[in-house]
Amino acid sequence: MQFGLNSSKIINGIFLLFLLITLSKSWAQEKFPMINSERLELQLKRLSLFGINEEGGNDRVAFSDYDIEAHAYLSNYLKALGLEVSVDAAGNLIALRAGKNPTLKPIAFGSHIDAVPNGGHYDGDVGVMGAIEVLETLIENEIWTEHPLELIIFSNEEGAIFGSRAIAGKIDMATLEGKTASGYTNREGVLRLGGNPDRIMEVKRSTEEVHAFLELHIEQGNILHKNKLDIGVVEGIVGLKWWDVEIRGKTNHAGTTPMNDRQDAMIAAAQFVLSVNEIVTQMEGAQVGTVGRIQAFPGAPNVIPGKVVTSLELRDLDAEKIAQLFKMISEKANQIGEDTQTSFTFIPLDATAAPALTDKRVQEIIRKKATQLGYSHKTLQSGAGHDAQDMAVITPTGMIFVPSVNGISHAPDEYSSPDAIAKGVNVLLLSILSLDTTVFN
């Protein structure tokens, strides 16, 4: 009899425990709706088919046939979800889901699907398909936000960060004539996507038109993967400046000119390259400096180069630090010129972007949601450009990074695991829901 009583208590205890676990799971799911990671993985694979090549890479460059076909596929998919789908004058594909309060500004989120030639299948794609998965999760769970939700698939991010620049009002009519990797100009490409280049300036939005913007992206670096972290909270996207560096010496015969009587522009260039590395690395911080191109003139093996043209690129989150680094590098170049009897001229190039800081309030929302989900996270900066850097001009903006295996990107073996991507999309989902109740002053 005593045994039966104990058994009854045990059974009742197990039942209560099971009930508590069930209720706990139900409460957790209600508080934290989770995305369908299997569906997301399948969707990423489907998108990769548009432009996949024999090497396993992606040739879906902006405005190419692959890009047009992928946009059409996503447009039809979004329409099937019951969303209001349109293409703006800059060729941006936009899907709108109404909110409970139509007077509120939309919460925007998204990325791009165009790739570099023979690129990977995750750069941009993760942000787009993750954003679609967020919308699909909200729809199937019948969760309605107060704010309208706006998914933006930006045009030609890789070629010129074109679509988001148009929204930020950073382009002019001359931008339309720029050639892209597909061979089409931006004007021609916009037409191919269903845009209207003659009304391109109407795409610009004011700071009063968007409540906030979020972009999910692979890190394209190795900080998260190397340190086994789940989420990167991006504090900003670095600014960059480019220069052509012209070094002039004296062309002469390589066989008859003594070593101590030369004005060798290549020797000066070699010292310059090493000095850039030395100056950039000796300063604390995450700044980077690169000499990525060099050409000697006349370029013959038996002629001392009288001229060398090389490049200089500097990137950092602080524009003043970029200016400080350039000052130090140019002063060192002048010293090298005196020592080698050569001269240096720095020619600024148009490839310049100002640093774009993300909103600290949005950063904190991302951190809180990652913590609530039990995901490890780290605050870091982006060394690559993104659509978010232009959206940050007009609205509070945040970026969420997920790990890139071994930091590889813009290459066929670019990879982020399904688990890593799912975690990023879950953070995106919860961050959007949090932004829905956030009031920005």
TORKOL-4160 file (C-alpha; in steps of 0.2 Angstrom, whole numbers, padded with zeros to 4 digits, m for minus):
441
<pt num="1" X="0000" Y="0000" Z="0000"/>
<pt num="2" X="0014" Y="0012" Z="0004"/>
<pt num="3" X="0023" Y="0008" Z="m0012"/>
<pt num="4" X="0006" Y="0012" Z="m0022"/>
<pt num="5" X="0005" Y="0029" Z="m0013"/>
<pt num="6" X="0023" Y="0033" Z="m0017"/>
<pt num="7" X="0020" Y="0028" Z="m0035"/>
<pt num="8" X="0005" Y="0039" Z="m0036"/>
<pt num="9" X="0015" Y="0054" Z="m0029"/>
<pt num="10" X="0029" Y="0050" Z="m0042"/>
<pt num="11" X="0017" Y="0050" Z="m0056"/>
<pt num="12" X="0008" Y="0066" Z="m0050"/>
<pt num="13" X="0026" Y="0074" Z="m0049"/>
<pt num="14" X="0030" Y="0069" Z="m0066"/>
<pt num="15" X="0014" Y="0075" Z="m0073"/>
<pt num="16" X="0016" Y="0092" Z="m0064"/>
<pt num="17" X="0034" Y="0093" Z="m0071"/>
<pt num="18" X="0028" Y="0089" Z="m0088"/>
<pt num="19" X="0015" Y="0102" Z="m0087"/>
<pt num="20" X="0027" Y="0115" Z="m0081"/>
<pt num="21" X="0039" Y="0111" Z="m0095"/>
<pt num="22" X="0025" Y="0112" Z="m0108"/>
<pt num="23" X="0018" Y="0128" Z="m0101"/>
<pt num="24" X="0036" Y="0135" Z="m0100"/>
<pt num="25" X="0039" Y="0131" Z="m0118"/>
<pt num="26" X="0023" Y="0138" Z="m0123"/>
<pt num="27" X="0027" Y="0154" Z="m0114"/>
<pt num="28" X="0044" Y="0155" Z="m0121"/>
<pt num="29" X="0037" Y="0153" Z="m0139"/>
<pt num="30" X="0024" Y="0166" Z="m0136"/>
<pt num="31" X="0037" Y="0178" Z="m0129"/>
<pt num="32" X="0051" Y="0173" Z="m0142"/>
<pt num="33" X="0043" Y="0168" Z="m0158"/>
<pt num="34" X="0057" Y="0158" Z="m0168"/>
<pt num="35" X="0060" Y="0157" Z="m0186"/>
<pt num="36" X="0059" Y="0141" Z="m0196"/>
<pt num="37" X="0078" Y="0137" Z="m0199"/>
<pt num="38" X="0075" Y="0122" Z="m0211"/>
<pt num="39" X="0064" Y="0133" Z="m0222"/>
<pt num="40" X="0077" Y="0147" Z="m0222"/>
<pt num="41" X="0091" Y="0135" Z="m0227"/>
<pt num="42" X="0081" Y="0128" Z="m0241"/>
<pt num="43" X="0077" Y="0146" Z="m0247"/>
<pt num="44" X="0095" Y="0151" Z="m0247"/>
<pt num="45" X="0099" Y="0135" Z="m0258"/>
<pt num="46" X="0085" Y="0140" Z="m0270"/>
<pt num="47" X="0092" Y="0158" Z="m0272"/>
<pt num="48" X="0110" Y="0151" Z="m0275"/>
<pt num="49" X="0104" Y="0142" Z="m0291"/>
<pt num="50" X="0102" Y="0159" Z="m0299"/>
<pt num="51" X="0120" Y="0162" Z="m0305"/>
<pt num="52" X="0129" Y="0147" Z="m0298"/>
<pt num="53" X="0144" Y="0142" Z="m0309"/>
<pt num="54" X="0154" Y="0127" Z="m0313"/>
<pt num="55" X="0166" Y="0132" Z="m0299"/>
<pt num="56" X="0152" Y="0132" Z="m0286"/>
<pt num="57" X="0153" Y="0151" Z="m0285"/>
<pt num="58" X="0140" Y="0164" Z="m0289"/>
<pt num="59" X="0140" Y="0175" Z="m0305"/>
<pt num="60" X="0124" Y="0185" Z="m0301"/>
<pt num="61" X="0131" Y="0202" Z="m0304"/>
<pt num="62" X="0120" Y="0217" Z="m0303"/>
<pt num="63" X="0108" Y="0219" Z="m0318"/>
<pt num="64" X="0114" Y="0202" Z="m0326"/>
<pt num="65" X="0101" Y="0190" Z="m0332"/>
<pt num="66" X="0103" Y="0180" Z="m0316"/>
<pt num="67" X="0100" Y="0195" Z="m0306"/>
<pt num="68" X="0084" Y="0199" Z="m0316"/>
<pt num="69" X="0078" Y="0181" Z="m0314"/>
<pt num="70" X="0081" Y="0181" Z="m0295"/>
<pt num="71" X="0072" Y="0197" Z="m0292"/>
<pt num="72" X="0057" Y="0190" Z="m0302"/>
<pt num="73" X="0057" Y="0174" Z="m0291"/>
<pt num="74" X="0058" Y="0184" Z="m0275"/>
<pt num="75" X="0045" Y="0196" Z="m0281"/>
<pt num="76" X="0033" Y="0182" Z="m0285"/>
<pt num="77" X="0037" Y="0173" Z="m0268"/>
<pt num="78" X="0033" Y="0189" Z="m0258"/>
<pt num="79" X="0017" Y="0192" Z="m0267"/>
<pt num="80" X="0011" Y="0174" Z="m0263"/>
<pt num="81" X="0014" Y="0179" Z="m0245"/>
<pt num="82" X="0001" Y="0193" Z="m0247"/>
<pt num="83" X="0013" Y="0207" Z="m0246"/>
<pt num="84" X="0012" Y="0223" Z="m0256"/>
<pt num="85" X="0027" Y="0222" Z="m0268"/>
<pt num="86" X="0034" Y="0236" Z="m0279"/>
<pt num="87" X="0050" Y="0241" Z="m0288"/>
<pt num="88" X="0055" Y="0259" Z="m0285"/>
<pt num="89" X="0064" Y="0270" Z="m0298"/>
<pt num="90" X="0081" Y="0265" Z="m0292"/>
<pt num="91" X="0077" Y="0246" Z="m0295"/>
<pt num="92" X="0075" Y="0242" Z="m0277"/>
<pt num="93" X="0063" Y="0228" Z="m0274"/>
<pt num="94" X="0051" Y="0233" Z="m0259"/>
<pt num="95" X="0038" Y="0222" Z="m0250"/>
<pt num="96" X="0027" Y="0230" Z="m0237"/>
<pt num="97" X="0017" Y="0223" Z="m0223"/>
<pt num="98" X="0004" Y="0234" Z="m0216"/>
<pt num="99" X="0005" Y="0238" Z="m0197"/>
<pt num="100" X="m0010" Y="0241" Z="m0185"/>
<pt num="101" X="m0007" Y="0259" Z="m0185"/>
<pt num="102" X="m0005" Y="0266" Z="m0203"/>
<pt num="103" X="0000" Y="0283" Z="m0197"/>
<pt num="104" X="0017" Y="0276" Z="m0190"/>
<pt num="105" X="0033" Y="0276" Z="m0200"/>
<pt num="106" X="0039" Y="0259" Z="m0207"/>
<pt num="107" X="0052" Y="0248" Z="m0199"/>
<pt num="108" X="0064" Y="0244" Z="m0214"/>
<pt num="109" X="0076" Y="0230" Z="m0215"/>
<pt num="110" X="0084" Y="0220" Z="m0229"/>
<pt num="111" X="0100" Y="0219" Z="m0239"/>
<pt num="112" X="0105" Y="0214" Z="m0257"/>
<pt num="113" X="0106" Y="0199" Z="m0268"/>
<pt num="114" X="0119" Y="0204" Z="m0282"/>
<pt num="115" X="0136" Y="0196" Z="m0280"/>
<pt num="116" X="0154" Y="0200" Z="m0286"/>
<pt num="117" X="0159" Y="0189" Z="m0301"/>
<pt num="118" X="0163" Y="0171" Z="m0295"/>
<pt num="119" X="0157" Y="0177" Z="m0278"/>
<pt num="120" X="0149" Y="0167" Z="m0264"/>
<pt num="121" X="0131" Y="0162" Z="m0259"/>
<pt num="122" X="0130" Y="0171" Z="m0242"/>
<pt num="123" X="0135" Y="0189" Z="m0244"/>
<pt num="124" X="0119" Y="0199" Z="m0245"/>
<pt num="125" X="0108" Y="0183" Z="m0248"/>
<pt num="126" X="0108" Y="0180" Z="m0229"/>
<pt num="127" X="0101" Y="0197" Z="m0225"/>
<pt num="128" X="0088" Y="0196" Z="m0239"/>
<pt num="129" X="0082" Y="0178" Z="m0236"/>
<pt num="130" X="0083" Y="0181" Z="m0217"/>
<pt num="131" X="0072" Y="0196" Z="m0219"/>
<pt num="132" X="0059" Y="0186" Z="m0229"/>
<pt num="133" X="0059" Y="0172" Z="m0216"/>
<pt num="134" X="0055" Y="0185" Z="m0203"/>
<pt num="135" X="0040" Y="0191" Z="m0212"/>
<pt num="136" X="0035" Y="0173" Z="m0215"/>
<pt num="137" X="0036" Y="0169" Z="m0197"/>
<pt num="138" X="0026" Y="0184" Z="m0192"/>
<pt num="139" X="0013" Y="0180" Z="m0205"/>
<pt num="140" X="0011" Y="0162" Z="m0200"/>
<pt num="141" X="0010" Y="0166" Z="m0181"/>
<pt num="142" X="m0002" Y="0180" Z="m0185"/>
<pt num="143" X="0009" Y="0193" Z="m0176"/>
<pt num="144" X="0005" Y="0211" Z="m0181"/>
<pt num="145" X="0016" Y="0225" Z="m0177"/>
<pt num="146" X="0010" Y="0243" Z="m0174"/>
<pt num="147" X="0022" Y="0250" Z="m0187"/>
<pt num="148" X="0022" Y="0244" Z="m0205"/>
<pt num="149" X="0036" Y="0233" Z="m0210"/>
<pt num="150" X="0046" Y="0236" Z="m0226"/>
<pt num="151" X="0058" Y="0223" Z="m0233"/>
<pt num="152" X="0070" Y="0232" Z="m0246"/>
<pt num="153" X="0081" Y="0222" Z="m0258"/>
<pt num="154" X="0093" Y="0235" Z="m0263"/>
<pt num="155" X="0099" Y="0236" Z="m0281"/>
<pt num="156" X="0118" Y="0235" Z="m0286"/>
<pt num="157" X="0126" Y="0235" Z="m0269"/>
<pt num="158" X="0142" Y="0227" Z="m0275"/>
<pt num="159" X="0144" Y="0238" Z="m0290"/>
<pt num="160" X="0141" Y="0255" Z="m0282"/>
<pt num="161" X="0130" Y="0253" Z="m0267"/>
<pt num="162" X="0118" Y="0261" Z="m0279"/>
<pt num="163" X="0100" Y="0257" Z="m0273"/>
<pt num="164" X="0103" Y="0263" Z="m0255"/>
<pt num="165" X="0113" Y="0278" Z="m0260"/>
<pt num="166" X="0098" Y="0283" Z="m0270"/>
<pt num="167" X="0087" Y="0282" Z="m0255"/>
<pt num="168" X="0099" Y="0292" Z="m0245"/>
<pt num="169" X="0100" Y="0305" Z="m0259"/>
<pt num="170" X="0119" Y="0302" Z="m0262"/>
<pt num="171" X="0118" Y="0300" Z="m0281"/>
<pt num="172" X="0116" Y="0312" Z="m0296"/>
<pt num="173" X="0112" Y="0309" Z="m0314"/>
<pt num="174" X="0130" Y="0306" Z="m0319"/>
<pt num="175" X="0129" Y="0291" Z="m0307"/>
<pt num="176" X="0117" Y="0283" Z="m0319"/>
<pt num="177" X="0130" Y="0282" Z="m0333"/>
<pt num="178" X="0142" Y="0272" Z="m0322"/>
<pt num="179" X="0146" Y="0255" Z="m0330"/>
<pt num="180" X="0144" Y="0239" Z="m0319"/>
<pt num="181" X="0151" Y="0221" Z="m0320"/>
<pt num="182" X="0137" Y="0215" Z="m0330"/>
<pt num="183" X="0142" Y="0228" Z="m0344"/>
<pt num="184" X="0126" Y="0238" Z="m0342"/>
<pt num="185" X="0126" Y="0255" Z="m0335"/>
<pt num="186" X="0116" Y="0259" Z="m0319"/>
<pt num="187" X="0103" Y="0268" Z="m0331"/>
<pt num="188" X="0101" Y="0252" Z="m0341"/>
<pt num="189" X="0101" Y="0241" Z="m0326"/>
<pt num="190" X="0088" Y="0250" Z="m0317"/>
<pt num="191" X="0077" Y="0249" Z="m0332"/>
<pt num="192" X="0080" Y="0230" Z="m0333"/>
<pt num="193" X="0074" Y="0228" Z="m0315"/>
<pt num="194" X="0058" Y="0238" Z="m0318"/>
<pt num="195" X="0064" Y="0255" Z="m0311"/>
<pt num="196" X="0063" Y="0272" Z="m0319"/>
<pt num="197" X="0080" Y="0281" Z="m0321"/>
<pt num="198" X="0071" Y="0297" Z="m0326"/>
<pt num="199" X="0063" Y="0298" Z="m0309"/>
<pt num="200" X="0078" Y="0292" Z="m0299"/>
<pt num="201" X="0079" Y="0308" Z="m0288"/>
<pt num="202" X="0061" Y="0304" Z="m0282"/>
<pt num="203" X="0068" Y="0289" Z="m0272"/>
<pt num="204" X="0076" Y="0300" Z="m0259"/>
<pt num="205" X="0068" Y="0299" Z="m0242"/>
<pt num="206" X="0069" Y="0311" Z="m0228"/>
<pt num="207" X="0073" Y="0307" Z="m0210"/>
<pt num="208" X="0055" Y="0308" Z="m0206"/>
<pt num="209" X="0050" Y="0293" Z="m0217"/>
<pt num="210" X="0058" Y="0278" Z="m0209"/>
<pt num="211" X="0056" Y="0273" Z="m0191"/>
<pt num="212" X="0072" Y="0262" Z="m0191"/>
<pt num="213" X="0083" Y="0251" Z="m0202"/>
<pt num="214" X="0091" Y="0234" Z="m0198"/>
<pt num="215" X="0103" Y="0224" Z="m0209"/>
<pt num="216" X="0108" Y="0206" Z="m0206"/>
<pt num="217" X="0124" Y="0201" Z="m0215"/>
<pt num="218" X="0138" Y="0189" Z="m0214"/>
<pt num="219" X="0154" Y="0196" Z="m0205"/>
<pt num="220" X="0166" Y="0194" Z="m0220"/>
<pt num="221" X="0179" Y="0193" Z="m0207"/>
<pt num="222" X="0186" Y="0181" Z="m0195"/>
<pt num="223" X="0183" Y="0189" Z="m0178"/>
<pt num="224" X="0166" Y="0180" Z="m0174"/>
<pt num="225" X="0171" Y="0163" Z="m0181"/>
<pt num="226" X="0189" Y="0163" Z="m0173"/>
<pt num="227" X="0182" Y="0167" Z="m0156"/>
<pt num="228" X="0167" Y="0155" Z="m0157"/>
<pt num="229" X="0154" Y="0170" Z="m0155"/>
<pt num="230" X="0136" Y="0169" Z="m0162"/>
<pt num="231" X="0132" Y="0187" Z="m0165"/>
<pt num="232" X="0141" Y="0203" Z="m0170"/>
<pt num="233" X="0134" Y="0220" Z="m0165"/>
<pt num="234" X="0140" Y="0232" Z="m0177"/>
<pt num="235" X="0145" Y="0249" Z="m0170"/>
<pt num="236" X="0148" Y="0257" Z="m0187"/>
<pt num="237" X="0154" Y="0255" Z="m0205"/>
<pt num="238" X="0172" Y="0261" Z="m0208"/>
<pt num="239" X="0175" Y="0276" Z="m0219"/>
<pt num="240" X="0188" Y="0274" Z="m0233"/>
<pt num="241" X="0199" Y="0285" Z="m0243"/>
<pt num="242" X="0209" Y="0281" Z="m0259"/>
<pt num="243" X="0223" Y="0290" Z="m0267"/>
<pt num="244" X="0234" Y="0287" Z="m0282"/>
<pt num="245" X="0252" Y="0289" Z="m0277"/>
<pt num="246" X="0264" Y="0295" Z="m0291"/>
<pt num="247" X="0282" Y="0293" Z="m0287"/>
<pt num="248" X="0295" Y="0302" Z="m0299"/>
<pt num="249" X="0313" Y="0298" Z="m0301"/>
<pt num="250" X="0324" Y="0297" Z="m0316"/>
<pt num="251" X="0324" Y="0284" Z="m0330"/>
<pt num="252" X="0341" Y="0277" Z="m0334"/>
<pt num="253" X="0350" Y="0262" Z="m0341"/>
<pt num="254" X="0351" Y="0248" Z="m0328"/>
<pt num="255" X="0367" Y="0242" Z="m0334"/>
<pt num="256" X="0378" Y="0258" Z="m0334"/>
<pt num="257" X="0371" Y="0268" Z="m0319"/>
<pt num="258" X="0380" Y="0265" Z="m0303"/>
<pt num="259" X="0369" Y="0260" Z="m0288"/>
<pt num="260" X="0374" Y="0275" Z="m0278"/>
<pt num="261" X="0370" Y="0287" Z="m0293"/>
<pt num="262" X="0352" Y="0282" Z="m0296"/>
<pt num="263" X="0335" Y="0290" Z="m0293"/>
<pt num="264" X="0325" Y="0274" Z="m0293"/>
<pt num="265" X="0307" Y="0277" Z="m0291"/>
<pt num="266" X="0304" Y="0258" Z="m0288"/>
<pt num="267" X="0316" Y="0259" Z="m0273"/>
<pt num="268" X="0306" Y="0274" Z="m0266"/>
<pt num="269" X="0290" Y="0264" Z="m0269"/>
<pt num="270" X="0296" Y="0249" Z="m0260"/>
<pt num="271" X="0301" Y="0259" Z="m0245"/>
<pt num="272" X="0284" Y="0268" Z="m0246"/>
<pt num="273" X="0274" Y="0252" Z="m0245"/>
<pt num="274" X="0283" Y="0246" Z="m0230"/>
<pt num="275" X="0281" Y="0263" Z="m0221"/>
<pt num="276" X="0262" Y="0262" Z="m0224"/>
<pt num="277" X="0261" Y="0245" Z="m0215"/>
<pt num="278" X="0273" Y="0252" Z="m0201"/>
<pt num="279" X="0263" Y="0268" Z="m0198"/>
<pt num="280" X="0246" Y="0260" Z="m0198"/>
<pt num="281" X="0250" Y="0245" Z="m0187"/>
<pt num="282" X="0259" Y="0256" Z="m0174"/>
<pt num="283" X="0244" Y="0265" Z="m0169"/>
<pt num="284" X="0231" Y="0257" Z="m0157"/>
<pt num="285" X="0214" Y="0253" Z="m0165"/>
<pt num="286" X="0206" Y="0243" Z="m0179"/>
<pt num="287" X="0212" Y="0255" Z="m0193"/>
<pt num="288" X="0219" Y="0247" Z="m0209"/>
<pt num="289" X="0230" Y="0253" Z="m0223"/>
<pt num="290" X="0233" Y="0245" Z="m0240"/>
<pt num="291" X="0244" Y="0247" Z="m0255"/>
<pt num="292" X="0235" Y="0236" Z="m0267"/>
<pt num="293" X="0241" Y="0241" Z="m0284"/>
<pt num="294" X="0258" Y="0246" Z="m0291"/>
<pt num="295" X="0265" Y="0249" Z="m0309"/>
<pt num="296" X="0282" Y="0254" Z="m0315"/>
<pt num="297" X="0287" Y="0265" Z="m0330"/>
<pt num="298" X="0293" Y="0261" Z="m0343"/>
<pt num="299" X="0292" Y="0244" Z="m0336"/>
<pt num="300" X="0307" Y="0236" Z="m0344"/>
<pt num="301" X="0319" Y="0224" Z="m0335"/>
<pt num="302" X="0334" Y="0234" Z="m0341"/>
<pt num="303" X="0328" Y="0251" Z="m0337"/>
<pt num="304" X="0328" Y="0260" Z="m0320"/>
<pt num="305" X="0310" Y="0265" Z="m0317"/>
<pt num="306" X="0308" Y="0284" Z="m0318"/>
<pt num="307" X="0290" Y="0284" Z="m0312"/>
<pt num="308" X="0280" Y="0272" Z="m0301"/>
<pt num="309" X="0261" Y="0274" Z="m0299"/>
<pt num="310" X="0254" Y="0265" Z="m0284"/>
<pt num="311" X="0238" Y="0266" Z="m0273"/>
<pt num="312" X="0234" Y="0270" Z="m0255"/>
<pt num="313" X="0218" Y="0265" Z="m0246"/>
<pt num="314" X="0215" Y="0270" Z="m0228"/>
<pt num="315" X="0199" Y="0264" Z="m0218"/>
<pt num="316" X="0193" Y="0267" Z="m0200"/>
<pt num="317" X="0178" Y="0271" Z="m0191"/>
<pt num="318" X="0185" Y="0289" Z="m0186"/>
<pt num="319" X="0187" Y="0301" Z="m0200"/>
<pt num="320" X="0200" Y="0311" Z="m0190"/>
<pt num="321" X="0210" Y="0296" Z="m0188"/>
<pt num="322" X="0210" Y="0293" Z="m0206"/>
<pt num="323" X="0216" Y="0311" Z="m0209"/>
<pt num="324" X="0230" Y="0308" Z="m0195"/>
<pt num="325" X="0236" Y="0293" Z="m0203"/>
<pt num="326" X="0237" Y="0301" Z="m0220"/>
<pt num="327" X="0247" Y="0315" Z="m0213"/>
<pt num="328" X="0259" Y="0304" Z="m0205"/>
<pt num="329" X="0261" Y="0293" Z="m0221"/>
<pt num="330" X="0263" Y="0309" Z="m0232"/>
<pt num="331" X="0276" Y="0316" Z="m0221"/>
<pt num="332" X="0286" Y="0299" Z="m0221"/>
<pt num="333" X="0284" Y="0299" Z="m0240"/>
<pt num="334" X="0292" Y="0316" Z="m0241"/>
<pt num="335" X="0307" Y="0309" Z="m0231"/>
<pt num="336" X="0308" Y="0294" Z="m0242"/>
<pt num="337" X="0308" Y="0306" Z="m0257"/>
<pt num="338" X="0323" Y="0316" Z="m0250"/>
<pt num="339" X="0333" Y="0300" Z="m0246"/>
<pt num="340" X="0330" Y="0293" Z="m0263"/>
<pt num="341" X="0330" Y="0309" Z="m0273"/>
<pt num="342" X="0312" Y="0306" Z="m0279"/>
<pt num="343" X="0296" Y="0315" Z="m0277"/>
<pt num="344" X="0279" Y="0310" Z="m0271"/>
<pt num="345" X="0262" Y="0316" Z="m0277"/>
<pt num="346" X="0246" Y="0310" Z="m0269"/>
<pt num="347" X="0230" Y="0311" Z="m0280"/>
<pt num="348" X="0213" Y="0309" Z="m0271"/>
<pt num="349" X="0201" Y="0297" Z="m0279"/>
<pt num="350" X="0182" Y="0298" Z="m0280"/>
<pt num="351" X="0181" Y="0281" Z="m0270"/>
<pt num="352" X="0178" Y="0289" Z="m0254"/>
<pt num="353" X="0165" Y="0285" Z="m0240"/>
<pt num="354" X="0162" Y="0293" Z="m0224"/>
<pt num="355" X="0162" Y="0283" Z="m0208"/>
<pt num="356" X="0144" Y="0278" Z="m0204"/>
<pt num="357" X="0140" Y="0275" Z="m0185"/>
<pt num="358" X="0125" Y="0264" Z="m0181"/>
<pt num="359" X="0113" Y="0270" Z="m0168"/>
<pt num="360" X="0118" Y="0266" Z="m0150"/>
<pt num="361" X="0100" Y="0263" Z="m0145"/>
<pt num="362" X="0098" Y="0250" Z="m0159"/>
<pt num="363" X="0114" Y="0242" Z="m0154"/>
<pt num="364" X="0108" Y="0240" Z="m0137"/>
<pt num="365" X="0092" Y="0232" Z="m0143"/>
<pt num="366" X="0102" Y="0219" Z="m0153"/>
<pt num="367" X="0113" Y="0215" Z="m0138"/>
<pt num="368" X="0098" Y="0212" Z="m0127"/>
<pt num="369" X="0089" Y="0201" Z="m0139"/>
<pt num="370" X="0105" Y="0191" Z="m0142"/>
<pt num="371" X="0107" Y="0189" Z="m0123"/>
<pt num="372" X="0089" Y="0184" Z="m0120"/>
<pt num="373" X="0091" Y="0170" Z="m0133"/>
<pt num="374" X="0107" Y="0164" Z="m0125"/>
<pt num="375" X="0118" Y="0169" Z="m0139"/>
<pt num="376" X="0136" Y="0175" Z="m0136"/>
<pt num="377" X="0140" Y="0192" Z="m0144"/>
<pt num="378" X="0153" Y="0205" Z="m0147"/>
<pt num="379" X="0153" Y="0223" Z="m0153"/>
<pt num="380" X="0164" Y="0226" Z="m0168"/>
<pt num="381" X="0165" Y="0237" Z="m0183"/>
<pt num="382" X="0163" Y="0233" Z="m0201"/>
<pt num="383" X="0178" Y="0235" Z="m0213"/>
<pt num="384" X="0167" Y="0232" Z="m0228"/>
<pt num="385" X="0154" Y="0244" Z="m0235"/>
<pt num="386" X="0135" Y="0240" Z="m0234"/>
<pt num="387" X="0118" Y="0247" Z="m0238"/>
<pt num="388" X="0116" Y="0251" Z="m0219"/>
<pt num="389" X="0130" Y="0264" Z="m0221"/>
<pt num="390" X="0118" Y="0274" Z="m0232"/>
<pt num="391" X="0102" Y="0271" Z="m0222"/>
<pt num="392" X="0111" Y="0277" Z="m0207"/>
<pt num="393" X="0110" Y="0294" Z="m0214"/>
<pt num="394" X="0091" Y="0295" Z="m0214"/>
<pt num="395" X="0086" Y="0284" Z="m0199"/>
<pt num="396" X="0092" Y="0275" Z="m0183"/>
<pt num="397" X="0101" Y="0260" Z="m0190"/>
<pt num="398" X="0108" Y="0244" Z="m0184"/>
<pt num="399" X="0118" Y="0229" Z="m0191"/>
<pt num="400" X="0119" Y="0211" Z="m0185"/>
<pt num="401" X="0133" Y="0200" Z="m0191"/>
<pt num="402" X="0134" Y="0181" Z="m0191"/>
<pt num="403" X="0151" Y="0172" Z="m0192"/>
<pt num="404" X="0159" Y="0169" Z="m0209"/>
<pt num="405" X="0169" Y="0152" Z="m0208"/>
<pt num="406" X="0188" Y="0157" Z="m0208"/>
<pt num="407" X="0183" Y="0175" Z="m0213"/>
<pt num="408" X="0181" Y="0170" Z="m0231"/>
<pt num="409" X="0170" Y="0181" Z="m0242"/>
<pt num="410" X="0168" Y="0186" Z="m0260"/>
<pt num="411" X="0174" Y="0169" Z="m0265"/>
<pt num="412" X="0166" Y="0152" Z="m0270"/>
<pt num="413" X="0170" Y="0144" Z="m0253"/>
<pt num="414" X="0162" Y="0158" Z="m0243"/>
<pt num="415" X="0151" Y="0149" Z="m0230"/>
<pt num="416" X="0141" Y="0153" Z="m0214"/>
<pt num="417" X="0132" Y="0138" Z="m0206"/>
<pt num="418" X="0113" Y="0136" Z="m0205"/>
<pt num="419" X="0114" Y="0136" Z="m0186"/>
<pt num="420" X="0124" Y="0153" Z="m0186"/>
<pt num="421" X="0112" Y="0160" Z="m0199"/>
<pt num="422" X="0097" Y="0155" Z="m0189"/>
<pt num="423" X="0103" Y="0163" Z="m0174"/>
<pt num="424" X="0106" Y="0179" Z="m0183"/>
<pt num="425" X="0088" Y="0179" Z="m0190"/>
<pt num="426" X="0081" Y="0176" Z="m0173"/>
<pt num="427" X="0090" Y="0191" Z="m0167"/>
<pt num="428" X="0083" Y="0201" Z="m0182"/>
<pt num="429" X="0066" Y="0195" Z="m0178"/>
<pt num="430" X="0066" Y="0200" Z="m0160"/>
<pt num="431" X="0075" Y="0216" Z="m0163"/>
<pt num="432" X="0061" Y="0221" Z="m0176"/>
<pt num="433" X="0048" Y="0217" Z="m0163"/>
<pt num="434" X="0057" Y="0228" Z="m0150"/>
<pt num="435" X="0059" Y="0242" Z="m0162"/>
<pt num="436" X="0040" Y="0242" Z="m0164"/>
<pt num="437" X="0038" Y="0248" Z="m0146"/>
<pt num="438" X="0053" Y="0260" Z="m0146"/>
<pt num="439" X="0051" Y="0278" Z="m0147"/>
<pt num="440" X="0066" Y="0288" Z="m0154"/>
<pt num="441" X="0067" Y="0306" Z="m0148"/>
